[in-house]
Amino acid sequence: MDRELFEHHLTSAHGRGRAPQGAAIGVAGTRLCGDVVRIALALDDSGRRVGAVGWEAEACGATIASLSAVAELVEGMDLLEVARLGARDVDAQLGGLSAGKFHAAELVADALARALGTAVRERGALAPPADGSPRTLVAMSGGVDSAVVALLAGREQGDAVAVTLELWADEANDGERSCCSAQAVRYARALAHRMGMAHLTLDLRDEFRAGVVTPFLEDHRAGLTPNPCIRCNGHVRLDAMLEFADRLGAATLATGHYARVEHGADGPLLRAAVDAWKDQTYMLAALTPDSLARMRFPLGELTKPQVRELAAEAQLPVASKPDSQDLCFLAGTNRSDFLARHAGIEQQPGEIVDSGGRVLGRHSGHHGYTVGQRRGLGVAAEEPLYVLRTEPARNRVVAGTRAELATTAVPLRGARLHRDGARVDRVKLRYRAKPLPARLVGDPAPGPHRRLEVALEQPVDGAAPGQMACLMEGDVVIGWATIGRPGAVAPQPAAAQSSSSG
Ligand SMILES: Nc1ncnc2c1ncn2[C@@H]1O[C@H](COP(=O)(O)OP(=O)(O)OP(=O)(O)O)[C@@H](O)[C@H]1O
């Protein structure tokens, strides 16, 4: 550490208490963990450079000195250059902090990144690439897939800028394991910098809570089995990143999803990835064609082993990082604890009954059961029993045999079709399920009250209300809908028409 420089920043505290007009705020740290810092960053009139910087802190000397050094450093700096700064650069400004004080540089880098991301989102504009090449925004989660996308974008596209979304903070969660927590963002930022890319952080915590977590809790309360990733991709994170891409002058957004896009005369459609096991078209089905037109999925033609190989060849530190498993906001917790903590949905024991109403046993709370589930019923019977449905109003779980569960008719609600529904010849009813031969039947008239149903060629072991039905023609997605409760529709045996709403 350069003692003189450190003392200079500690006493001059450049920018302390300043509150530039129109500044974006970035906060890092909590009182619980010790230091809290708040950086206010205002852009200059061009929107491409930092104007003034101010800050406040309840923190140790190393953090105060780091803040002062950063404020001095970034004033007047081009936003793309600021987006290349990380904890190591903050540290370098003070001639290197001792290992025990490095957290100060990390905290200040976090606050700076948050302030920068908000400033850019609100009114920033990045300078276009000097050589006139197109710019791509790369969605980086810190995992191997998006790291390889960044690698390919860097090689193949002219100019690539990385973005990581901060979606969720839950102190009771193990943030290290969530793909979208503050720690994960920090990791992704360091990875992007290591790969020579500018990196921006986009704080979508409010939008994520309102648009994904709240509906997830409401659906659980109603006894449905929601799929929050579809909502998140379709209505929250990809839309927000595309808007952000506009701000950055990026025509396209590249992600590490395993999917392909088919560009036809009638506009783009999603197509299943080459790697059938990794295929994520189901998760992306709610994307509108307009959004799809700007998306790039560079991994759609690759298999996961090939992706890992590319990462290893490039010596990316994430080459063997395990894939993310569960919903990002459930990392470090479990569904029932989460429901109890965030929605007051407590486990309320009730009856398990057969379809005639005869009591078979007890359950620990209907929210923990989903249609088709076999495990965890704890009921001894001659034949294996499955959940046929849940009845939230009566807090009952109805169980029955596989034959009772089997159905060829799946009611739909809120269908969105990008092509004529008569073209549907397969449906995917769960993320990891195989597409099943099927056709669409229902009211021919498009409109909000339209009733549609999937007619399957072969019976399926139940379809969980609340999950998504991905409507396909071959391996191309031509629409999607939410699976409704049986009995909720009176289908007409007519081919459905093309419509953008259902
Ligand atoms: N927090 C995030 N910020 C930015 N982009 C993200 C974030 N989470 C996911 N993505 C993007 O969505 C893609 C698919 O996300 P998914 O959650 O399926 O992760 P994944 O398959 O584990 O990918 P990865 O290995 O890149 O983490 C990622 O590859 C990345 O491009």
The ligand as an SDF file (V2000), in Angstrom:
LIG
                    3D

 31 33  0  0  0  0  0  0  0  0999 V2000
  -28.3130  -12.7550  -13.5640 N   0  0  0  0  0  0  0  0  0  0  0  0
  -28.1390  -12.7970  -14.8840 C   0  0  0  0  0  0  0  0  0  0  0  0
  -27.6590  -11.7220  -15.5390 N   0  0  0  0  0  0  0  0  0  0  0  0
  -27.4830  -11.7180  -16.8780 C   0  0  0  0  0  0  0  0  0  0  0  0
  -27.7780  -12.7680  -17.6460 N   0  0  0  0  0  0  0  0  0  0  0  0
  -28.2500  -13.8630  -17.0600 C   0  0  0  0  0  0  0  0  0  0  0  0
  -28.4600  -13.9490  -15.6530 C   0  0  0  0  0  0  0  0  0  0  0  0
  -28.9510  -15.1840  -15.3630 N   0  0  0  0  0  0  0  0  0  0  0  0
  -29.0370  -15.8330  -16.5470 C   0  0  0  0  0  0  0  0  0  0  0  0
  -28.6220  -15.0490  -17.5640 N   0  0  0  0  0  0  0  0  0  0  0  0
  -28.5710  -15.3730  -19.0110 C   0  0  0  0  0  0  0  0  0  0  0  0
  -29.5110  -16.3880  -19.3040 O   0  0  0  0  0  0  0  0  0  0  0  0
  -28.8220  -17.5640  -19.7770 C   0  0  0  0  0  0  0  0  0  0  0  0
  -29.5160  -18.8160  -19.3080 C   0  0  0  0  0  0  0  0  0  0  0  0
  -29.6700  -18.7520  -17.9250 O   0  0  0  0  0  0  0  0  0  0  0  0
  -29.8060  -20.0270  -17.0160 P   0  0  0  0  0  0  0  0  0  0  0  0
  -30.3540  -19.5550  -15.7450 O   0  0  0  0  0  0  0  0  0  0  0  0
  -30.4770  -21.0780  -17.7800 O   0  0  0  0  0  0  0  0  0  0  0  0
  -28.2960  -20.3320  -16.7260 O   0  0  0  0  0  0  0  0  0  0  0  0
  -27.3280  -21.4820  -17.1080 P   0  0  0  0  0  0  0  0  0  0  0  0
  -27.8570  -22.4270  -18.1110 O   0  0  0  0  0  0  0  0  0  0  0  0
  -26.7940  -22.0040  -15.8390 O   0  0  0  0  0  0  0  0  0  0  0  0
  -26.2440  -20.5880  -17.8790 O   0  0  0  0  0  0  0  0  0  0  0  0
  -24.8810  -20.0830  -17.3190 P   0  0  0  0  0  0  0  0  0  0  0  0
  -23.9630  -21.2830  -17.3970 O   0  0  0  0  0  0  0  0  0  0  0  0
  -24.4680  -18.9760  -18.2620 O   0  0  0  0  0  0  0  0  0  0  0  0
  -25.1500  -19.6240  -15.9130 O   0  0  0  0  0  0  0  0  0  0  0  0
  -27.4040  -17.4090  -19.2470 C   0  0  0  0  0  0  0  0  0  0  0  0
  -26.4870  -18.1590  -20.0030 O   0  0  0  0  0  0  0  0  0  0  0  0
  -27.1970  -15.9240  -19.3840 C   0  0  0  0  0  0  0  0  0  0  0  0
  -26.9040  -15.5460  -20.7080 O   0  0  0  0  0  0  0  0  0  0  0  0
  1  2  1  0
  2  3  1  0
  2  7  2  0
  3  4  2  0
  4  5  1  0
  5  6  2  0
  6  7  1  0
  6 10  1  0
  7  8  1  0
  8  9  2  0
  9 10  1  0
 10 11  1  0
 11 12  1  0
 11 30  1  0
 12 13  1  0
 13 14  1  0
 13 28  1  0
 14 15  1  0
 15 16  1  0
 16 17  2  0
 16 18  1  0
 16 19  1  0
 19 20  1  0
 20 21  2  0
 20 22  1  0
 20 23  1  0
 23 24  1  0
 24 25  2  0
 24 26  1  0
 24 27  1  0
 28 29  1  0
 28 30  1  0
 30 31  1  0
M  END
$$$$
